[in-house]
Amino acid sequence: MSQPESHEAEHQITVQAPARRLYELVADVAEWPRIFPPTVHADYVERGDAQERIRLWATANGEVKSWTSRRRLDPSGLRVEFRQEVSQPPVAGMGGTWSIEPLSDTESRVRLLHDFQAVGDDPEKVEWIRRAIDRNSDAELAALKAAAELGERQDELVMSFDDAVTVDGAAEEVYDFIYDAKRWPERLAHVAKVNLEEDVPNIQTLGMDTRAPDGSVHTTNSVRICFPHDRIVYKQLLTPALLSAHTGEWLVRQEPDGAVVTSVHTVVIDPDAVPRVLGENATVADARSFVRDALGRNSTTTMRHAKAHAEQVSRR
């Protein structure tokens, strides 16, 4: 049986940042969900100095796809080569290279190369893959440029924080409460509306309207990757106006005398939105406090209700 025809694509961008900084961002896949719009979640399967295996979940033409890739890291050559081990249809195979070329001490060119094959050499599938590569590559390169050019402002605009609640009950019951988000409007006062879809087991798309203390309603759309019964990671594809990125996870851990549930948030403040959302005299520091309070309050409320649910079940 003949092999599918191989196709190629190339995308590039010029960035006002040192080449080494760009290489570090490309090499560190743990940061990809925060940086790259298509990437929902990334895990290391194996990790070495020069080679690694990673598991990625990402959107492609509006669908969530997952695959495992091998990567070869070349820090001296400022290159990262990748090859999918098992691709998801309509992709029969895909690989490529991130290549970073210094143009000066403060300017670089990033090239993103792909080669791919479509299942059955179907022209419609080839076109679907090419559209996905074009859309995702353009989004990733633009986001990489924005992240690299933040420079010293990264520490000001990016923040992570967490809250935890102890539970006198089973971790599995806590997990189930968080997993079953379609019931949140009847369980959580700050959730006005939920649209939850799960076409693939443990991969959820979650549309949610959340009430703020002032009565206003904010709409978010997220993808959630569920790892029963101890972890749910998510990324907001539609964020509140004050944020340019928001990722997070719910962690549930069983202890000898109960359970601990933790909510983790990582956000990127949009500095241009601060005066529009919080007032013309508001600062990024004000935005950080506002976001910390709002997200922490909502997630802690959710965890406390999950605690009450689990403890009620344990008393039956």
N, C-alpha and C positions, 0 to 999 in steps of 0.2 A: 504494500500500500504506500503510495507516494506521500511525502511530507507536505503539509500546507505551505503555500507560498509565504515568504517572509516579507514584511513591509517595514518601512522605517519612517521615523518622524524626528524632527529636531526643533527645539525651541531655545531661545536665549534672551538674556537681559543684561544690561549694564548697571552696576550697582556702585554707589559711592560708599564703599567700605573695603577694608583690607581683605585680601583673598583668604587669609588664615581664619578670620572671623566667619566668613561664609562657609568654609569647609567645616568648621566646628558645628555650625547649625545644621548642615546637611548630615554630618556623621552621627549626631545625637538624636536618634529617632524618638527617644522619650519626650522630646520637646515638640515633635511634629504636630500633635493635636492642637497645641497652642498656636503654632505658627501657620500651618497649612490648612486652608479651609476644607479641602476634601477629606483630610485624615481625621477619623473619629477616635481611633485608639491604636496604640502600638505597644507590643510586648516583645521583649527579648526572649527567644527560645534557647539560643546558645550565644555566647559572647566571648570572643578572643581579641587579641591585639590587632590582628590583620583581617580576620574573617568572623562573620557572625550570621546567625539565622534570626529573622524577625517575623513576627505575625502582625499583619496590618488589617484594619477594618477601615474602609474609605468609601465615600460616595462616588458613583460613576453614572452620569446621566440620570440622576435622581434615584438610583438604586444603591443599596449598601452591599458592597462586595468584601470578601475576606480572602486572604491568601498568605502563604508563607514564602519568604524570599531568602536567598543567600546573598550576602553582600561581601565584597572585598574592599577593604579600606586602604587607601594609599595616601597617607598624610603628606609625604614628601612630594608626590606628584599632584596633590590637591584633586584627587579623583576618588569617586565611590562607584564601583560597578555593582549591579544588582541583577538577579535572575530569579523569576518565580519558580518555585519547585513544583507546585500543583496549581494551575490556574483555574479560574471559574469561568464557565461558559458566559458569553460567546468567545472568550479568549482561550486559544489552544496553547499559547506560550507567549511569554513576554520577558524582556530584559532591557538593559540599557546602562547608561553611565551619566553621573553628575560630574562635570568637568569645570574647574574654576581656573581662570587665567588672570593673573595680575596684570593690570594695565599701568598701574603706578602704585605707590605706597597706600593710596587711599581710594583707588578705583579698580574694579574687577569686572570681568565678563563671566557670566555663568551660562554654561550650555547644558541642556538636558536632552539626552539622546534616548530614543526608544527603538527597539525592534520588536515586532509582534507577529503572531499568526492567529488566524481566525478558525474556529471550528468548521470543518468541512469546506474551507475556502469560500464560504458564502459571501458574496459581495455586500449584502446588507449587513452582515456581521462585521465585515471589514470596516464599513462606513461607521457603524455604531462604535467600534473600538477607536477609530480615528477621531471621532467627535469627542469621546471621553478623554482621550489623551490630550487633544487640543485644549479642551475646557480646563482639565485639571492642571496641565502643565502651565498654562497662562496664569491660573490662579495661584499655583505654588510659587512660580517665579516672582510674581508681584508681591506675594506675602513674604517670601524670603528677602526681597529687596527692602520691604518696609521694616521687617524685624532687624535686619543688619544695620539699617540706617538709623535705628533708634539710638544706637551708641549708648552714651551714659544715661539716657532717659529710660532705658529698660528697667532699671531698678525702681524708678519712680512710677512707671505705668503698669508694670507687671507685679502681681502679688498673689500669694497663696496663703490659705489659712484653713483651719479645721476646727470642728466642734465635736464633742463626744458625749454620749449619754450611757449610763450603766442600766442594765435591765435585769430584773429578777425573773428571768424566763428564758425560753429557748431561742437561740440565735436564728433557727430556721423560721420561727414565727415572725421575728423582726424582718428577716429578709423577705418573706412572703408579703408583708404589709407594704414594703417599699416597691417590690416587684409589681404588685397588683395596683398600678397607678390609676387604672380606669375607675377605681372606687374612691379616689381621693376627693372628688367634689362632695361626696356624702360624709367623708371622714375628716376633712381639713377645711376650716373656715376660710383660709386665704386662697383656696383653689376654687375658682368660679366655674371652670369648664375644662374637660380633658377629652382629647381624641387620641386613643391608643390603638396602634396597629402592630401586629406581630406575625407577618407572613412567613418568616423564617424563625424557628424556635430560638428564643433568647436574644433575638435582635429586634428591638422595638423602636418605632417612631412615635414620638410623644409630642402632641400639640397641646399647649396648656395656657389658659388665661388665669393670671394671678392677681388677686386684689392687694393693693398697697394700703397702708394705714389711712391715707387720705381719701380712700374710696376709688382711686383710679385703677384701671385694669391694664395689665401689661401682658402681651402675647409672646410666647416663646415656642420655638420648635426645636426638638432635640432628637438625637439618635442615642439609644441606650443599648449597651452590650452587657448581657447578664451572665454571670458565672455562678450558678447555684452551688451552695446557698450562702456565699460569703462575700460577694462583690458584685456591684453594678457600676459600670463606668458610663459616662455620658458626655456628649458634646452638644452645645446649643448651636444649631444652624441659623436660627433667627434669634438674635440677642436683644436684650433691652437697649434703649438708645444710648445709654452711658458706656456700653462695653463694645469693644471690637472683637473680643473672643471670650468664651467662658467654657471651661471643661471642669469635670468633677467626678467624684466617685463616692459611693456608699460602701463602707466596709463593715462587715458584721463578724465578730469574733466570739466564739464560745469560750467561756471561762468555767472553772470548776464550780463556782457558785452563781453562775448566771451568764450574761452576755454583755458585750460592749459594742455599740454602734457608733460609727464615726462618719461625719460628712466632711469631705475635702473639696475645696474650691480653688481653681486657678483662673484668674481673670486678667484681661488686658483693658485698661482704661482708654477710652477714646478721648484725647485731650480737646479735640475740636467740639465735642458734644457737651463738655462740662458747663460752659456758660449758658448753652441752650436749655439744658435740663435742670441745672441747679441755680441759675441766675448769673448775671454778667460779672459779678464780683467773686464767684466761686473759684476755688483753686483745685488742682489735682489732689491735694491733700484732703480737701473737703469731699471730693469724689471717692477717694479711698475709704474714708470713714463711712460715707453713705452706703457704699456697696457692701462693706464689711458688715454693717448693721443689718441691712435689708436681707442679704443672702443668709447670714448667720441666723437671723430671727426665723426665717421661713424654714430652713433646714432643721433647726433645733425644734421648732414646732412639730415638724413631720416626725422627727425621731422620738419626741415625747409621746406622740400618739401611737407610734409603733411600739414603744415601751408599754403603754397602757394596754394595747391589744395583746401583746405577748404575755404580760402578767395576768391578764384576765383568762387567757387560754390555760395558763399553768395552774390556775386555781380550780378549774373545772373538775 
